[in-house]
Amino acid sequence: MSQAPLILASASLARAALLRAAGLEIEAIPAHIDEDEIKLALRAENAPARQAAEALAELKARRVAQHQTMAGDQRFIIAADQMLVCGDDWFDKPADMAAAKRQLQALRGKAHQLVSAVVVARGGSIVWRHIDTATLTMRDFSDAFIDAYLAQAGEAVLGSVGAYQLEGLGVQLFSRLQGDYFTILGLPLLPLLGFLRDNQVLRA
């Protein structure tokens, strides 16, 4: 079998689905890094969320690139990461449904930012990077609404950094969205497609 022309350094089914829906042929190779430890270190350094998202995406790309380059693989490697910031707080994917409820309670009635970074590596080097930010404002909904939403949405919300899936029921949580749709989903897709066209991976 021939190799896919691109590697996605991630186990994210959502990002893989976005890329494949856009017509890209990819091979998903998870990058094994300790994201929690890296985030704690960056927080201790008072690093901005933008730097954290970029650093995590770059580490994923470099980790996979290290192994692929040793094997003589010169394909482009795509990696991405997303941070959710509300005020001075960073939010991660909730561990369980109780954590998802607490997270939605903390975010409701407020605006928060989703910072999405994407990098591309090849031959052991980072050859391209892009970072974008979207601002999302949640309605001031009731606890009863949260309970009903989580019961209907189910554990799928645990795969989202904000405990919501904007492409589904999660859209009901919001009163305003500002920014690129794909940035909100965790992958600034249009700039990435532009890079791939510039490098003859896609037709111009």
C-alpha angles and dihedrals in degrees: 000000000000120000122253108253093236137045123213109207094211146078090219109131090193094057092044090051092050092052095045092046087055089057100259122141108219142171112215114220113173117229110222108215132141099247095177093055092048092049092050091052093049092047089052088055091049089241116173118248089247090062091046094052091048093046093051093048091048093049091052092050094047093047093055093038091055092061096038095049091051087056092051093253111151099178122131112263118210121202131172141178137184134207127197114210128185113176106312095337129100118208128206132192107294115253095219142353093276089056090047090055092049090049094052090047089054094048101042118111091015140094118242135180130235111204112196123188128187126185134180124211131190131176092000096307134099105242101175141013138179133182127192135176131210127190119217126187119204124211119244093252127172129257087247090059091050091052092049092046094050092045091054098039094045128190092329086090089068089072092061125081089221098041088246138094109213093197089061138026091329091081088075090068094067139079098181139016124194119183145033116329094223091049087057090051090054104259125079091219104175096058089045091053088050091054091049091051091049089054096047094248087118129029114265 
